[in-house]
Amino acid sequence: MVTALITAEQLYPKVANVIPAVEWATMEDDVNAILRLKKERNAVILGHNYMTPEIFHGVSDIVGDSLALAREAARVDADVIVLAGVHFMAETAKLLNPGKTVLIPDLRSGCSLAESITAEDVRELRRLHPGVPVVTYVNTSAAVKAESDICCTSGNAVHVIESLGVPKVIMIPDRFLAANIARQTGVEVITHPGACEVHERFTPNDIIQMRLDYPGVTVLAHPECPPEVVDEADYAGSTAQMIKFVADQRPAKVALITECSMSDNVAQEYPELDFVRPCNLCPHMKRNTLAKIRHALETMTNEVTVDPEIADRARLAVERMLAVGAPPK
């Protein structure tokens, strides 16, 4: 018995709260083509939280933050993985699935954090601080991961650092994430002057003004924001942790101090809540479109590969992170 393909029309209720029907109608051709191509290619689409709703809720098979996608990538049994996100995420998927084809919709989908540090920078940090373990944020290239001891995400950084049982670590490349994590662990943290171009633009005054404009708003900040922004927020956590906060606490009015599309994706799940949207867009994430996903699957282009000499060492750093397990709830 052949299972009928789901259609764009059947998917529309998943995005109806955030995409008008007239706008969805312009997307249906691409959505239907992607649904068909996924079946033909035995492909899955991994969609990051910062994807627009038509990608995140519409065509993605697995969604989440960078930690969730890393975990799920290791378990994928499809032949083809399309990573709707940025290049370092596609590299991570390839590291964990070396025998599978990993595609990215746009090769220009970079990351300011990943581009802020090189493998040579890591080697220099090791030279300056001999014997200090290197904890590397997943928002980095495979070459940087290969020079590291263990990876982390914003959601498990505290758990990873505490698992090492050392008084000092090198945590790269996000200086703001490192500063925020250091305050939670009591571990001395040496870092690198990298920052996320989305989160570093938020200021304490943004939040102060937001509270004046939207009385009673609950403010949730990503730990890639500067510490003084985190201090003005009601809660700080990774994308997954912010989503959990919304699900558990159901604040009537909430602002997510992070990339713009995440609010749209969470709002679809909780239409009864009022989402204040401070809109800082990631230009790299926004290079992902339905048309580019369709083209990648049609042509099997923009394949992501990792130099074998780098891959084994980089994979080890990622696998060490995954072996630490999820942080306590």
C-alpha positions in Angstrom: 0.0 0.0 0.0 1.4 3.4 -1.1 1.1 6.1 1.5 -0.4 9.3 0.1 1.8 12.4 0.2 0.7 15.1 2.6 0.0 18.3 0.7 0.7 22.0 1.3 -3.1 22.5 1.9 -3.0 19.9 4.6 0.0 21.5 6.2 -1.5 25.0 6.3 -3.1 24.7 9.8 0.4 24.3 11.2 1.3 27.9 10.2 -2.2 29.5 10.0 -1.6 31.6 13.1 1.5 33.4 11.6 1.1 33.1 7.8 -2.0 34.6 6.1 -3.7 32.2 3.7 -3.1 34.5 0.7 0.7 34.4 1.5 0.7 30.6 2.0 -0.9 30.2 -1.5 2.2 31.7 -3.0 4.3 29.0 -1.3 2.3 26.0 -2.1 4.1 25.0 -5.3 7.5 24.9 -3.6 6.1 23.2 -0.5 4.4 20.4 -2.6 7.6 20.0 -4.6 9.7 19.7 -1.5 7.3 17.1 0.1 7.5 15.0 -3.1 11.3 15.3 -3.4 11.9 14.3 0.2 10.1 11.0 -0.5 11.9 10.5 -3.8 15.3 11.2 -2.3 14.7 9.5 1.0 15.6 12.9 2.5 14.9 14.7 5.8 15.1 18.4 6.5 16.5 19.6 9.8 15.2 23.1 10.6 16.7 25.4 13.1 14.5 27.6 15.4 15.6 30.7 13.4 14.0 29.4 10.2 10.9 31.2 9.0 7.6 29.4 9.8 7.0 28.0 6.3 10.3 26.1 6.7 10.2 25.4 10.4 6.6 24.3 10.7 5.9 23.6 7.0 8.6 21.3 5.5 11.1 20.5 8.3 11.0 16.9 9.7 13.2 17.6 12.7 13.3 21.0 14.4 15.2 22.5 17.3 18.2 24.5 18.5 21.7 23.5 17.7 21.9 20.9 20.5 18.7 19.2 19.4 19.7 19.1 15.8 23.1 17.7 16.7 21.5 14.9 18.7 18.9 14.2 16.1 21.4 14.3 13.3 23.3 11.4 14.9 20.1 9.3 14.7 18.9 10.1 11.2 18.5 7.1 8.9 17.6 8.9 5.7 20.0 8.9 2.8 20.0 12.7 2.5 20.0 15.4 5.1 19.1 19.0 4.2 20.2 21.4 6.9 18.0 24.4 7.0 20.3 26.6 9.1 23.9 27.7 8.7 27.1 26.1 7.4 28.6 24.9 10.8 25.3 23.1 11.5 25.6 21.2 8.2 29.2 20.4 9.0 28.1 19.0 12.4 25.5 16.8 10.7 28.1 15.5 8.3 30.5 14.8 11.2 27.9 12.7 12.8 26.7 11.0 9.6 29.8 10.7 7.5 28.2 8.2 5.1 25.2 10.4 4.3 24.8 13.2 1.8 24.4 16.5 3.6 23.1 19.5 1.7 22.7 23.2 2.6 20.3 25.4 0.7 22.8 28.3 0.3 26.5 27.9 0.7 26.7 31.6 1.8 24.8 30.8 5.1 27.6 31.5 7.4 27.8 32.7 11.0 29.6 35.6 12.6 30.7 33.5 15.5 32.1 30.7 13.3 33.9 33.3 11.2 35.4 35.0 14.3 37.9 32.3 15.1 40.3 30.0 13.3 42.1 26.8 14.1 45.4 28.8 14.5 43.6 31.0 17.1 42.8 27.9 19.1 46.4 26.7 18.9 47.6 30.1 20.1 45.2 30.0 23.1 46.6 26.6 24.0 50.1 27.9 23.8 49.3 30.8 26.1 47.4 28.6 28.5 49.0 25.2 28.6 47.0 22.4 30.0 43.7 24.3 30.1 40.9 22.4 28.4 39.2 24.1 25.4 35.4 24.1 25.4 34.2 25.2 22.0 30.7 26.4 21.1 29.1 24.5 18.3 28.8 27.7 16.4 32.3 27.1 14.9 33.9 25.4 11.9 34.9 21.8 11.9 38.5 22.9 11.8 38.1 24.8 15.1 36.2 21.9 16.7 39.1 19.6 15.7 41.5 21.7 17.8 39.2 21.5 20.9 38.6 19.1 23.7 34.8 19.2 23.8 32.0 21.1 22.3 29.0 22.8 24.0 25.8 24.7 23.1 24.2 27.6 25.0 21.8 25.0 26.5 24.4 22.7 27.9 27.5 24.9 28.4 27.2 25.0 32.2 26.7 21.2 32.3 29.7 20.5 30.0 32.0 22.8 31.9 31.0 21.4 35.3 31.5 17.9 34.0 35.2 18.6 33.4 35.9 19.2 37.1 38.6 21.9 36.5 39.1 25.4 37.9 39.8 27.0 34.6 38.6 26.5 31.0 39.1 28.2 27.6 35.6 28.8 26.2 35.4 30.0 22.6 34.5 32.0 20.6 31.6 34.0 22.1 32.8 36.4 24.8 29.3 37.2 26.0 28.2 33.6 26.3 31.4 32.8 28.1 30.9 35.7 30.6 27.3 34.7 31.3 28.3 31.0 31.8 31.2 32.0 34.0 28.8 33.7 36.4 26.9 30.4 36.7 29.7 28.0 37.2 32.4 29.7 39.4 35.0 28.4 36.9 37.5 30.9 35.6 36.8 31.3 31.9 39.3 32.5 29.3 37.6 33.5 26.0 38.0 35.0 22.6 36.6 38.3 21.3 33.8 36.8 19.2 30.1 37.7 19.3 26.8 36.9 17.5 25.9 39.8 15.2 22.2 39.3 16.2 22.5 39.1 20.0 25.3 41.7 20.5 23.0 44.4 19.1 20.6 44.2 22.0 21.1 46.7 24.8 19.7 47.2 28.3 17.9 50.3 27.1 16.0 48.1 24.6 14.5 46.1 27.4 13.9 49.1 29.7 12.0 50.8 26.8 10.1 47.5 26.1 8.9 47.4 29.7 7.6 51.0 29.3 5.9 50.2 26.0 4.4 46.9 27.1 3.7 46.9 30.8 3.7 43.4 32.3 5.9 41.9 29.6 8.1 38.9 30.6 11.5 39.2 29.0 13.5 36.1 28.1 17.1 36.7 26.8 19.5 34.4 25.0 22.9 34.0 26.8 24.7 35.2 23.6 23.4 38.7 24.7 25.8 40.9 26.6 25.7 40.3 30.4 24.1 43.7 31.1 21.2 42.7 28.8 20.8 39.3 30.6 20.7 41.2 33.9 17.7 43.3 32.7 15.8 40.1 31.6 13.5 38.0 33.7 15.1 34.8 32.5 18.1 33.8 30.3 18.4 30.5 28.5 19.0 28.8 25.2 16.4 28.7 22.5 15.1 25.4 23.8 15.1 26.7 27.4 13.2 29.8 26.4 10.6 27.6 24.6 10.3 25.4 27.7 9.8 28.5 29.9 7.0 29.7 27.6 5.4 26.3 27.6 5.6 25.9 31.4 4.9 29.4 32.6 2.6 30.7 29.8 3.3 34.4 30.4 0.4 36.4 29.0 2.9 38.8 27.3 6.4 37.8 26.5 9.4 39.0 24.5 12.2 36.7 23.3 15.4 38.6 23.1 16.9 36.6 20.2 16.6 36.1 16.5 13.3 37.4 15.1 11.8 34.2 13.5 11.9 32.3 16.7 9.1 34.4 18.1 7.0 33.6 15.0 7.6 29.8 15.4 6.8 29.8 19.2 3.8 32.1 18.6 2.3 29.5 16.2 2.2 27.0 19.1 0.8 29.4 21.7 -1.7 31.7 19.9 -3.3 32.7 23.2 -0.1 34.5 24.3 0.9 38.0 23.2 4.4 38.0 21.7 6.3 41.3 21.7 8.8 41.0 18.8 12.1 42.8 19.1 13.2 42.0 15.5 16.9 41.4 15.0 17.2 39.2 11.9 20.1 36.9 11.2 21.0 37.6 7.5 22.7 34.2 7.2 19.7 32.2 8.5 17.5 34.1 6.1 19.4 32.9 3.1 17.4 29.7 3.6 14.2 29.8 1.5 11.7 27.3 0.2 12.9 27.8 -3.3 16.5 27.1 -2.3 15.5 24.0 -0.4 13.6 22.8 -3.4 16.6 23.5 -5.7 19.0 21.7 -3.4 16.8 18.6 -3.5 16.1 18.8 -7.2 19.8 19.1 -8.2 21.5 17.5 -5.1 23.8 20.5 -4.9 25.5 22.4 -2.2 26.8 19.3 -0.7 28.8 19.9 2.6 31.9 17.8 3.1 34.6 17.8 5.8 38.3 17.1 5.2 38.9 13.6 6.6 42.1 14.8 8.4 39.9 17.2 10.4 36.7 15.2 10.6 37.8 12.5 13.1 39.1 15.0 15.6 36.2 17.3 15.2 33.7 14.4 15.6 35.4 13.4 18.8 34.8 16.9 20.3 31.1 16.7 19.3 30.7 13.1 20.6 32.2 14.1 23.9 29.6 16.8 24.3 26.8 14.3 23.4 28.2 11.8 25.8 27.9 14.3 28.7 24.2 14.0 28.2 21.4 16.6 28.6 21.7 19.1 31.5 19.6 18.5 34.6 16.0 19.8 34.2 
